[in-house]
Amino acid sequence: MSMRLRDLIRKVRACKTAAEERAVIAKESAMIRTAIKEEQAHYRHRNVAKLLFIHMLGYPTHFGQLECMKLTASPHFPEKRIGYLGMMLLLTEDADVLMLSTNALKNDLNSDNKFVAGLSLCAIGNLATADMSRDLAPEVDKHLKSPLAYLRKKACLAMGRCLSKCPELVEDFVDRVVSLLKDKSHGVLITVVQLMTQVLVIDTRNAIEEGLSPDEETPCRTAFLRLVPTLVKMLRNLQTSGYSADHDVGGISDPFLQVQLLTLLRMLGSNNEQATEEMNDVLAQVASNTDSAKNAGNAILYECVQTIMAIPCEDGLRVLAVNILGRFLLNRDNNIRYVALNTLSRCIAEQKQHELNSGLGESTNNAMSALQRHRTTVVDCLKDPDVSIRQRALELIYHLVNESNVESLTAELLNYLVLCPTEHRGDICARILKVVDRYSPSDQWRVDTLITTLTIAGREASRNVQSATVVYISRASADIHAFAVHKLCKALRDDDGSQHGLLSVGVWCIGEYGELLMQPYQYVPADGDQQPITFQAMEPMEIVKAVEQLTKRHACPDFVKQRVLTAYVKLSQRLSHDPMASERLQKLLQKDQTSRSLEVQVRSCEYNALLHATKGQKLPRLSQPKASTDADLFGVTAESSVGEGVSEGVVAAAKEALARMPVVDIKILQKRLSADEFANGDDSIPVRRTVASAPAPSSGGDLLDLFGGGETVYLRSPCGTNLCRARGQSYGSIRCPSCCITNYARSQQSHGFVRCATFHCHAGIIPLRHFRWLYGSCSAGN
């Protein structure tokens, strides 16, 4: 014989290891299965009780499901109670044996004992399937008219389950639900209101399935809308009623019923102005008279705010709701502060969407304006130690930004950017970019904010933030150019080399506008309260050393070194009047000719060759390219052209530079790359080439045909993708978008040597000054 339930609990608790517990449970489960096999009816209720305990521990108990069915048919109430409890815990609505209980449930529903009928109603409310609901709905309906409140409230819950499983029965029970709303028992009223809410949800779902609009009136909704005055009266009576020991919770009369009534009113008042007018006064009364010192009062106020925000009520009522949430933000309970921030964010987003759809601007008395008065409280939430509170506050501040407060709130976002976790910085940088792009009061403030963002989180900032900074600087006036280059130069000198985004943008800006650093610059901060800030003029050698210092850091990545080489070339022209600076720049360009990075090495060689070829010539400065939102980090697009504004002297110098440029043996290079553990390994794959003759183009200053004449080479990837066309003695490489193999172009060379030049490809016409050098993927501006 198996042990008693109390002894099993004591023995399980005495186990010191999980293995010992499993052994006890396995032994007892075996004894229970033996008792079930031997039909030991005398110990059946004890065995089911022990199975419930075993089930709570997480062990399998499916073998006892049929025993529960047998206990529900027992004439003894204790055994029946254990049987129903076991059936509701051990079975689900998908269990095959559940259909065997339909007859027992029907018999118990007709029992004269209210507790037996109550057990049956509870089981129906938890487990009823669609078939059981159709069979038992008439018996449940009888108990809705029962003189006993105990059975009426249980019948309401069971009917909710039946209607959810059989939505077609909803219209048959609407009148019965309406009549129950006059019940005097608060327990019945709570279940009736919950049943009405569930009926509305089911009715809306049925309307959507039938292709109707969710806001369209249905028979059920129309019947319930007639009850809005009754519901409003019930809620007002609860607000004004005196103390009742049976219903009082923390000095508030039946907060559970009040919450259920507010939920039902919210569903009925949505998109119905007449119902909204009837409930406006009582909502204002609830919001004004409910005590927020207790959790029960906060629950009612929160539900009241939800209702006000969901219905088309007056602006004054919305302001009252926002003020309630503002008081919630001052609460010391993090749960209350969290729901307040979350609700405000959702409500403000809906308000903005409504104003956008209606074409109306912000009024002086709407929820957004009311929330602006609580801006300081919301900002203080950014300093909360709870990360969830900080994240919700950040979301709300983003919605609060407008033209009048953009500077102060952006400053708070930048302050939070310093303290926030690293994984959140990228998202905050993107948000700051959107705010700056939409609400910026001036170009200087926009550039200043983006530079500050890169200074704080340049490593985490996305490429879009870097590109936007470059675009905004290039579009600005000469005064902004001077401001940006001075501020970026100072930021680069103060940075430890970890903010790679700042390095990229700063090096580009110094290369473009480095000559402006030789002139002092003074500006007054945006707030106007501080003293003017002055940037001192820099000597040419100081500018060169500032850029050179970036490459001396151990953590300097290769792509920054590549940008630095490009800046050296630009500065060599802008600082050509200073012999010391020019000489130092030439040495720096020659320094990387032996770099381990192939990209850096090739750039250094080619830039050095180009500078020697143009020595003694005055190169014209090309016009600034049109900035575009589609531009990459350096403002270069696929449609950029190189034929405009290029003199014949430049073309001749480029030809001479290419003629002097050292050649690279592909076979040797492939061996080096295959043996180099740091190489990418994708540039050492030979490709097929399809060569077709073409008429020689006319000689001239076309930079795309530096040498003039010659054959045309069509590149074809091993996968068959046509990649680009090289003209004359122009060579290059491009990564195939289909097979990701780098392809090389050569012309009039049979010994396997290649040189770099310009070419046509799928990325557009790539100019010499923006060409990604030999053995790299074809992309402008890198």
Helices and strands as residue ranges (DSSP letters): H 5-13, H 18-37, G 41-43, H 44-57, G 62-64, H 65-72, H 77-90, G 96-101, H 102-109, H 114-127, H 130-144, H 149-165, G 167-173, H 174-180, H 186-209, H 219-225, H 228-240, E 248-249, E 252-253, H 255-269, H 273-289, H 295-310, H 315-329, H 334-358, H 367-372, H 375-380, G 381-383, H 387-400, H 406-419, H 422-439, H 443-457, H 463-475, H 478-494, H 500-513, G 514-518, E 521-523, E 533-535, H 540-551, H 558-574, H 579-591, G 592-594, H 598-613, H 648-660, E 664-665, H 666-675, E 689-692, E 712-716, E 722-727, E 732-735, E 742-745, E 753-754, E 760-761, E 764-765, G 768-770
